[in-house]
Amino acid sequence: MIKVTEAEVLSFTGPNQIFGEWKAYLQFVQAYCVKHCLTNPVIVELGAQHGRQKAHYERFLDATHVGIDVSDKCSKPDILGNTHAPETLRKLKALLGDRKINILFIDATHTYVDALADYLVYGPLATDIIAFHDISHEKEIAQLWTDIQASEKENPDISFISIGAWANGWCELGIGIIVKRGRDNIKDITDGFGMGK
């Protein structure tokens, strides 16, 4: 596992993300994996688009990455299909076998209803982290992020982290992280990054 640094992240083709947000997200996830002894975590990305995140997950987390996308025009996803189709879920389960999803990254269709459906179907399969992209940039995703936080505010076993950054004239897109552990289990990590909510 290579430490996430600015130089390392910039050393190869970047993902379709705001650099500061992506770097902070990778740093948090890497620190979380180290703290909780997650080696070779399984990461499922809904909405893989160009597929550039895969290399980052493999490089910085030694992860097994599964990208799901409805199109293969920009890249070759591991699973080609609509995230809402039962066949796509069956393909994912067959591909994973007895392995669990450690980290789920939701970045497919940017509507409230579609992202909620992804969260409700795939979220229970994730054991550690669920991340949403575009919690600041996409109005419906921002509302969903707010609603999920409100619905889980009394749950002591769930923590929420919001990451946002502006870069080179680009607006903040935002990455929302749900950690399926209580706040005390990640406090040392979030305090180190000045994160948390």
GUKEMAR-606801 format. One line per 5 residues: number of its first residue (from 1); for each residue x, y, z of C-alpha. Coordinates in steps of 0.02 Angstrom, whole numbers, plus 50000, padded with zeros to 5 digits. Each point is the difference from the previous one (the first is absolute). Example, Ala and Ser with C-alpha at 12.3 -4.5 7.8 and 13.67 -1.06 7.14 Angstrom:
2
1	50615:49775:50390  50069:50172:49967
***
This chain:
197
1	50000:50000:50000  50073:50167:49947  49967:50150:50112  49878:50126:49927  50095:50162:49968
6	49973:50141:49878  50150:49946:49897  49943:49818:49993  49821:50045:49951  50064:50115:49863
11	50125:49871:49936  49874:49914:49885  49838:50037:49910  49878:50077:50120  49820:49952:50025
16	49851:50106:49953  50000:50083:50170  50051:50165:50080  50181:49968:50050  49990:50064:50180
21	49840:49904:50035  50066:49840:49923  50166:50010:50093  49913:50030:50167  49879:49857:49966
26	50143:49880:49956  50098:50054:50154  49850:49969:50112  49962:49831:49922  50182:49947:50009
31	50013:50050:50184  49838:49908:50035  50062:49842:49915  50164:50005:50096  49915:50030:50167
36	49874:49859:49974  50126:49880:49919  49907:49991:49834  50119:49923:49876  49947:49983:49819
41	49830:50081:50031  49862:49977:49872  49942:50165:49926  49845:50009:49891  49976:50158:49898
46	49828:50034:49929  50027:50115:49850  50179:49963:49948  49998:50116:49846  50181:50008:49939
51	50060:49870:50124  50145:50107:50062  49957:49978:50185  50041:49814:49988  50188:50032:49986
56	49995:50114:50152  49910:49870:50106  50121:49864:49945  50154:50109:50028  49955:50079:50167
61	49894:49864:50081  50057:49839:49916  49815:49983:49966  49896:49886:49893  49895:50124:49900
66	49838:49960:49911  49933:50138:49887  49819:49994:49943  49939:50114:49862  49854:50005:49879
71	50115:50045:49856  50164:49935:49930  50030:50152:49888  50130:50080:50114  50077:49844:50077
76	49971:49816:50028  49911:49980:50167  50017:49835:50092  49811:49985:49992  49903:50081:49859
81	49823:50033:50056  49873:50113:50083  50026:50003:50188  49811:49980:50024  49987:49842:49896
86	49990:49839:50103  50119:49918:49875  50136:50128:50042  49987:49958:50185  50006:49813:49959
91	50157:50026:49896  50082:50096:50143  49959:49866:50127  50065:49864:49883  50161:50098:49969
96	50031:50029:50186  49959:49823:50056  50017:49998:50189  50093:50168:50010  49911:50148:50077
101	49998:50178:49934  50108:50105:50117  49977:50166:49911  49856:50052:49888  50019:50159:49893
106	49835:50062:49928  50022:50113:49848  49879:49934:49869  49840:50091:49955  49991:50166:50091
111	49817:50004:50048  49929:49981:50174  49895:49848:49956  50139:49907:49908  50136:50035:50128
116	49881:49952:50141  49962:49836:49910  50187:49966:49983  50023:50037:50185  49856:49887:50052
121	50052:49854:49888  50191:50005:50013  50023:50091:50166  49953:49850:50110  50135:49899:49909
126	50137:50121:50054  50082:49958:50165  50104:50156:50032  49977:50155:49892  49869:50070:49881
131	50050:50155:49904  49893:50115:49894  50075:50113:49867  49929:50172:49957  49920:50038:50169
136	50034:50186:49973  49987:50017:49811  49842:49903:49958  49845:50070:50084  49908:49834:50014
141	50153:49909:50068  50025:50141:50126  49820:49977:50059  50020:49812:50011  50160:50022:50102
146	49908:50116:50120  49853:49880:50014  50109:49848:50035  50092:50094:50137  49835:50054:50078
151	49929:49824:49995  50155:49927:50085  50038:50139:50124  49955:49893:50151  50099:49849:49938
156	50159:49986:50105  50076:49873:49880  50008:50117:49850  50111:50151:49970  49990:50131:49863
161	50142:50096:49921  49986:50132:49864  50148:50047:49891  50000:50150:49886  50129:50104:49907
166	50011:50129:49863  50136:49985:49869  50057:50098:49848  49834:50088:49980  49901:49838:50017
171	49859:49997:50123  49997:49887:50151  49922:49832:49953  50008:49921:50172  50023:49823:50062
176	49890:49938:50140  50062:49854:50102  49895:49887:50109  50106:49895:50118  49913:49850:50074
181	50088:50024:50165  49966:50118:50144  50083:50169:50006  50122:49942:50135  50069:49868:49882
186	50055:50129:49871  50029:50154:50107  50190:49985:49994  49993:49990:49810  49879:50145:49975
191	50090:50110:50126  50161:49973:49903  49919:50069:49843  49890:50133:50079  49849:49906:49932
196	49835:49952:50073  49824:50054:50028
***
